[in-house]
């Protein structure tokens, strides 16, 4: 039965993605070729609407194949016509669909910071490009500065349409091996990286209404994508906390001011300590 569910869900996901891609590409081409702002704004609204429909279909097949318990708190007072900055821990590819399900139509479409290599993912890589997802190489030195410049340029585009900019601050999925290699001071988290989120704050700080600090917990352990597809996702806990963004972080220069960079890192580390303690309460003792 699980195999049947998994195959059916996979087929639904593939067909949904191909349909969304087909609806997006002609409009994305117009957006690329026509520099006039009103035209591009209309294109953005269409592309975001298609992506929202894609998420709705995914939510439908997730509900159809599984009977997971969803324990979600903190969604009050959110608006689909606002601008949000969202930070979350990261354990599984399933996290993305979890966030999309939880926030669908409650806040604007989630825009992720992605590794540059992901643009070559068949079909969906081009869809991410059309939606102006920021692609980053995540390197240091001069190339790191180029990365932040690209992220800043991408964030500037988000001024046209209400947007949620999301950053997995750990930069990669949590595993015990990575945790050990890093020597992370946290029990359930990797060390946070703040370059992307700092760039978003300095570029769109006057737009963002708040930081949504999101904690995802899987009491049965981080699920694989196949477990989601086959209906074996059992229990998902999501906690959302609205955190005011300090004004000083929206006007400083992260890349050029070491003291400013340190203040942001300290602020994020404090949020990460609270998140680590929360995960300790939500997860069963190991």
C-alpha positions as a Python dict, from the first residue, in 0.01 Angstrom:
ca = {
    (1, 'X'): (0, 0, 0),
    (2, 'X'): (286, 237, 84),
    (3, 'X'): (440, 169, -255),
    (4, 'X'): (113, 251, -431),
    (5, 'X'): (79, 574, -233),
    (6, 'X'): (440, 667, -304),
    (7, 'X'): (409, 608, -678),
    (8, 'X'): (78, 798, -695),
    (9, 'X'): (218, 1093, -497),
    (10, 'X'): (532, 1100, -711),
    (11, 'X'): (322, 1106, -1026),
    (12, 'X'): (107, 1387, -885),
    (13, 'X'): (417, 1588, -792),
    (14, 'X'): (577, 1540, -1135),
    (15, 'X'): (262, 1629, -1331),
    (16, 'X'): (194, 1927, -1105),
    (17, 'X'): (548, 2052, -1156),
    (18, 'X'): (534, 2010, -1534),
    (19, 'X'): (203, 2195, -1551),
    (20, 'X'): (334, 2478, -1336),
    (21, 'X'): (648, 2501, -1550),
    (22, 'X'): (439, 2515, -1868),
    (23, 'X'): (227, 2797, -1728),
    (24, 'X'): (531, 2989, -1606),
    (25, 'X'): (775, 2986, -1894),
    (26, 'X'): (593, 3207, -2152),
    (27, 'X'): (538, 3474, -1884),
    (28, 'X'): (897, 3438, -1760),
    (29, 'X'): (1017, 3500, -2116),
    (30, 'X'): (810, 3820, -2136),
    (31, 'X'): (954, 3929, -1801),
    (32, 'X'): (1307, 3869, -1932),
    (33, 'X'): (1259, 4056, -2259),
    (34, 'X'): (1040, 4350, -2152),
    (35, 'X'): (1218, 4586, -1908),
    (36, 'X'): (910, 4803, -1841),
    (37, 'X'): (832, 4791, -1468),
    (38, 'X'): (448, 4763, -1492),
    (39, 'X'): (483, 4463, -1726),
    (40, 'X'): (733, 4292, -1500),
    (41, 'X'): (510, 4355, -1197),
    (42, 'X'): (219, 4183, -1373),
    (43, 'X'): (448, 3896, -1471),
    (44, 'X'): (560, 3858, -1110),
    (45, 'X'): (201, 3839, -989),
    (46, 'X'): (117, 3570, -1246),
    (47, 'X'): (429, 3367, -1165),
    (48, 'X'): (358, 3387, -792),
    (49, 'X'): (-4, 3282, -851),
    (50, 'X'): (109, 2976, -1046),
    (51, 'X'): (354, 2885, -769),
    (52, 'X'): (77, 2925, -509),
    (53, 'X'): (-141, 2688, -711),
    (54, 'X'): (146, 2439, -731),
    (55, 'X'): (175, 2447, -352),
    (56, 'X'): (-202, 2396, -312),
    (57, 'X'): (-192, 2081, -526),
    (58, 'X'): (105, 1950, -327),
    (59, 'X'): (-83, 2010, -4),
    (60, 'X'): (-375, 1811, -146),
    (61, 'X'): (-171, 1500, -227),
    (62, 'X'): (14, 1522, 107),
    (63, 'X'): (-323, 1514, 283),
    (64, 'X'): (-450, 1234, 58),
    (65, 'X'): (-162, 989, 109),
    (66, 'X'): (-89, 1050, 478),
    (67, 'X'): (-247, 1102, 816),
    (68, 'X'): (28, 1293, 990),
    (69, 'X'): (-39, 1481, 1310),
    (70, 'X'): (32, 1851, 1252),
    (71, 'X'): (101, 2047, 1570),
    (72, 'X'): (140, 2412, 1464),
    (73, 'X'): (140, 2725, 1678),
    (74, 'X'): (208, 3093, 1615),
    (75, 'X'): (20, 3171, 1293),
    (76, 'X'): (-193, 3450, 1436),
    (77, 'X'): (-191, 3798, 1279),
    (78, 'X'): (-6, 3698, 962),
    (79, 'X'): (-102, 3874, 638),
    (80, 'X'): (-75, 3753, 275),
    (81, 'X'): (-10, 4110, 155),
    (82, 'X'): (289, 4185, 378),
    (83, 'X'): (666, 4142, 359),
    (84, 'X'): (833, 3891, 594),
    (85, 'X'): (1178, 3760, 669),
    (86, 'X'): (1172, 3397, 779),
    (87, 'X'): (1448, 3195, 945),
    (88, 'X'): (1422, 2822, 1012),
    (89, 'X'): (1624, 2524, 1116),
    (90, 'X'): (1680, 2259, 847),
    (91, 'X'): (1681, 1879, 882),
    (92, 'X'): (1523, 1732, 566),
    (93, 'X'): (1409, 1817, 213),
    (94, 'X'): (1062, 1764, 361),
    (95, 'X'): (1112, 2092, 552),
    (96, 'X'): (1037, 2290, 235),
    (97, 'X'): (698, 2128, 177),
    (98, 'X'): (622, 2155, 549),
    (99, 'X'): (684, 2531, 542),
    (100, 'X'): (483, 2572, 223),
    (101, 'X'): (190, 2382, 374),
    (102, 'X'): (197, 2572, 704),
    (103, 'X'): (224, 2919, 550),
    (104, 'X'): (23, 2871, 228),
    (105, 'X'): (-200, 3177, 170),
    (106, 'X'): (-118, 3309, 518),
    (107, 'X'): (191, 3502, 406),
    (108, 'X'): (335, 3579, 61),
    (109, 'X'): (513, 3313, -142),
    (110, 'X'): (833, 3187, 18),
    (111, 'X'): (1152, 3281, -171),
    (112, 'X'): (1455, 3072, -75),
    (113, 'X'): (1828, 3139, -87),
    (114, 'X'): (1954, 2850, -301),
    (115, 'X'): (2289, 2701, -392),
    (116, 'X'): (2388, 2818, -739),
    (117, 'X'): (2413, 2459, -864),
    (118, 'X'): (2040, 2406, -807),
    (119, 'X'): (1956, 2620, -1108),
    (120, 'X'): (2047, 2313, -1317),
    (121, 'X'): (1782, 2093, -1152),
    (122, 'X'): (1556, 1989, -1443),
    (123, 'X'): (1240, 2199, -1480),
    (124, 'X'): (1221, 2329, -1125),
    (125, 'X'): (1557, 2507, -1148),
    (126, 'X'): (1419, 2729, -1425),
    (127, 'X'): (1102, 2783, -1223),
    (128, 'X'): (1312, 2906, -930),
    (129, 'X'): (1495, 3139, -1168),
    (130, 'X'): (1166, 3276, -1306),
    (131, 'X'): (1048, 3344, -950),
    (132, 'X'): (1369, 3540, -873),
    (133, 'X'): (1496, 3301, -608),
    (134, 'X'): (1846, 3420, -503),
    (135, 'X'): (2117, 3176, -618),
    (136, 'X'): (2436, 3187, -411),
    (137, 'X'): (2774, 3013, -437),
    (138, 'X'): (2831, 3036, -60),
    (139, 'X'): (3205, 3099, -85),
    (140, 'X'): (3429, 3326, 114),
    (141, 'X'): (3659, 3612, 20),
    (142, 'X'): (3597, 3812, -296),
    (143, 'X'): (3356, 3552, -428),
    (144, 'X'): (3162, 3577, -105),
    (145, 'X'): (3125, 3950, -165),
    (146, 'X'): (3000, 3879, -517),
    (147, 'X'): (2752, 3634, -366),
    (148, 'X'): (2613, 3898, -133),
    (149, 'X'): (2592, 4148, -419),
    (150, 'X'): (2381, 3899, -619),
    (151, 'X'): (2162, 3835, -316),
    (152, 'X'): (2114, 4210, -267),
    (153, 'X'): (2016, 4250, -634),
    (154, 'X'): (1764, 3965, -602),
    (155, 'X'): (1617, 4113, -285),
    (156, 'X'): (1571, 4449, -457),
    (157, 'X'): (1334, 4275, -700),
    (158, 'X'): (1117, 4166, -409),
    (159, 'X'): (1008, 4527, -355),
    (160, 'X'): (765, 4493, -647),
    (161, 'X'): (539, 4226, -496),
    (162, 'X'): (476, 4120, -131),
    (163, 'X'): (731, 3850, -55),
    (164, 'X'): (860, 3626, 220),
    (165, 'X'): (1237, 3582, 209),
    (166, 'X'): (1337, 3261, 383),
    (167, 'X'): (1684, 3154, 488),
    (168, 'X'): (1793, 2821, 634),
    (169, 'X'): (2066, 2978, 844),
    (170, 'X'): (2257, 2654, 896),
    (171, 'X'): (2327, 2647, 522),
    (172, 'X'): (2276, 2272, 502),
    (173, 'X'): (2065, 1996, 654),
    (174, 'X'): (2144, 1900, 1012),
    (175, 'X'): (2311, 1564, 1068),
    (176, 'X'): (2501, 1435, 1367),
    (177, 'X'): (2815, 1398, 1154),
    (178, 'X'): (2801, 1762, 1043),
    (179, 'X'): (2726, 1866, 1400),
    (180, 'X'): (3034, 1681, 1524),
    (181, 'X'): (3261, 1812, 1247),
    (182, 'X'): (3155, 2171, 1320),
    (183, 'X'): (3192, 2142, 1693),
    (184, 'X'): (2858, 2321, 1713),
    (185, 'X'): (2784, 2470, 2056),
    (186, 'X'): (2417, 2379, 2010),
    (187, 'X'): (2265, 2039, 2082),
    (188, 'X'): (2010, 2020, 1797),
    (189, 'X'): (2144, 2278, 1550),
    (190, 'X'): (2442, 2362, 1335),
    (191, 'X'): (2611, 2699, 1360),
    (192, 'X'): (2405, 2973, 1191),
    (193, 'X'): (2542, 3170, 896),
    (194, 'X'): (2412, 3524, 873),
    (195, 'X'): (2538, 3661, 539),
    (196, 'X'): (2217, 3598, 346),
    (197, 'X'): (1977, 3715, 614),
    (198, 'X'): (2190, 4023, 685),
    (199, 'X'): (2181, 4113, 316),
    (200, 'X'): (1803, 4075, 311),
    (201, 'X'): (1767, 4298, 618),
    (202, 'X'): (1989, 4573, 476),
    (203, 'X'): (1812, 4560, 136),
    (204, 'X'): (1448, 4521, 240),
    (205, 'X'): (1457, 4626, 603),
    (206, 'X'): (1212, 4909, 546),
    (207, 'X'): (966, 4659, 396),
    (208, 'X'): (988, 4368, 638),
    (209, 'X'): (719, 4370, 904),
    (210, 'X'): (893, 4118, 1127),
    (211, 'X'): (1124, 3817, 1141),
    (212, 'X'): (932, 3489, 1158),
    (213, 'X'): (1152, 3260, 1365),
    (214, 'X'): (1036, 2909, 1272),
    (215, 'X'): (1128, 2588, 1452),
    (216, 'X'): (1052, 2252, 1287),
    (217, 'X'): (1065, 1934, 1494),
    (218, 'X'): (1005, 1570, 1396),
    (219, 'X'): (954, 1362, 1712),
    (220, 'X'): (1001, 1040, 1510),
    (221, 'X'): (1323, 1165, 1351),
    (222, 'X'): (1380, 1369, 1031),
    (223, 'X'): (1177, 1204, 750),
    (224, 'X'): (1305, 1118, 405),
    (225, 'X'): (1124, 1254, 103),
    (226, 'X'): (1003, 903, 22),
    (227, 'X'): (843, 878, 366),
    (228, 'X'): (644, 1190, 285),
    (229, 'X'): (544, 1058, -58),
    (230, 'X'): (438, 719, 77),
    (231, 'X'): (232, 859, 364),
    (232, 'X'): (469, 754, 642),
    (233, 'X'): (520, 1103, 784),
    (234, 'X'): (378, 1062, 1135),
    (235, 'X'): (419, 1378, 1338),
    (236, 'X'): (526, 1734, 1256),
    (237, 'X'): (568, 2013, 1509),
    (238, 'X'): (606, 2373, 1395),
    (239, 'X'): (647, 2674, 1621),
    (240, 'X'): (641, 3028, 1480),
    (241, 'X'): (756, 3331, 1675),
    (242, 'X'): (734, 3688, 1541),
    (243, 'X'): (1054, 3872, 1635),
    (244, 'X'): (1100, 4248, 1577),
    (245, 'X'): (1398, 4329, 1354),
    (246, 'X'): (1628, 4586, 1521),
    (247, 'X'): (1633, 4904, 1313),
    (248, 'X'): (2014, 4918, 1320),
    (249, 'X'): (2028, 4594, 1119),
    (250, 'X'): (1830, 4750, 834),
    (251, 'X'): (2067, 5042, 776),
    (252, 'X'): (2418, 4910, 841),
    (253, 'X'): (2658, 4751, 592),
    (254, 'X'): (2714, 4388, 684),
    (255, 'X'): (2991, 4331, 430),
    (256, 'X'): (3199, 4640, 517),
    (257, 'X'): (3148, 4687, 892),
    (258, 'X'): (3294, 4413, 1117),
    (259, 'X'): (3125, 4554, 1428),
    (260, 'X'): (2786, 4555, 1255),
    (261, 'X'): (2848, 4198, 1138),
    (262, 'X'): (2932, 4090, 1492),
    (263, 'X'): (2614, 4247, 1634),
    (264, 'X'): (2398, 4058, 1384),
    (265, 'X'): (2583, 3734, 1457),
    (266, 'X'): (2528, 3781, 1830),
    (267, 'X'): (2157, 3851, 1774),
    (268, 'X'): (2117, 3538, 1561),
    (269, 'X'): (2318, 3328, 1807),
    (270, 'X'): (2079, 3436, 2084),
    (271, 'X'): (1778, 3333, 1873),
    (272, 'X'): (1954, 3006, 1794),
    (273, 'X'): (2010, 2936, 2164),
    (274, 'X'): (1639, 2982, 2228),
    (275, 'X'): (1554, 2759, 1932),
    (276, 'X'): (1793, 2491, 2059),
    (277, 'X'): (1625, 2496, 2401),
    (278, 'X'): (1281, 2478, 2236),
    (279, 'X'): (1385, 2174, 2031),
    (280, 'X'): (1506, 2013, 2351),
    (281, 'X'): (1154, 2050, 2493),
    (282, 'X'): (974, 1938, 2177),
    (283, 'X'): (1182, 1630, 2097),
    (284, 'X'): (1186, 1309, 2299),
    (285, 'X'): (1494, 1258, 2515),
    (286, 'X'): (1756, 1051, 2334),
}
